[in-house]
């Protein structure tokens, strides 16, 4: 199920599905950003923050990420 974003102005039309959210968190942990540890990604970042990070750091943004997840 896809939930529509309630946060205007983020540029994100839809939040991530549960599967996409899990894959996104795993991907962010694999990226090993120096200022964010795994606990923050898994337990403190909400869906909007995760989607924003994908949009900013994943080549092609959220739509490319979704295509990658659905291809697995």
N, C-alpha and C positions, 0 to 999 in steps of 0.2 A: 504494500500500500504506500502511496506517495502522499505526503502531507504538503499542503500549499503553505508557502512562506507568509507569515504574518508581519514580517519586518520589512517595511517599505524602504526603498532606497539602497538595498544591499546589492541589487543586480542579480540576485538569485531568485529564479521564478519558483522553484520547488526545492524543498529540502530532500535529503537523501532517504532512501528506503533503509530498513534495518540492515540488510545485506550490504548495501553500498556504504553505510555508516561504519560497519565493522571493517570492511576492506579499506576505507579511507583512514580509519585510525591505525590499522596495521601499516599502511603505506607511510603515514606521517612518522610513525615510530621508526620505520626503516630508513627514512630520510635523515634521522638523527640531527635535528636542528639543535644547535648548541644551547639555546636559551629555553628549551622546552624538554622536560623529561617524559618518559613513557607514562608515569602515573598521571601527570597533568593531561596528557592526550586521552587516556582511557577513562579518567574519573572526573576531570574538571572542565574539559572543553565540551560545550553543548553543540547541537547539530548545526547551528548557524555559524559558529566559529570553525567547525570542521569544514563545512561547505565553503566558507570564505578562504580558508587555507588551501583547499583544492583549487579554487578559482585562481588564486594568486600564484601557486607553485606547481601545479600540474600542467604540463604542456597540452594546451587545448581546453583547459578549464574543466568545469563540472560535466559538460556534455561528453567530452572525450573520456573522462574518468568513467562515466556511466557506461559508455560503449565498451571500455576495457573490462569492466566488471561483468557485463552481460555476455562477453565473449568467452568467459571462463567456464 
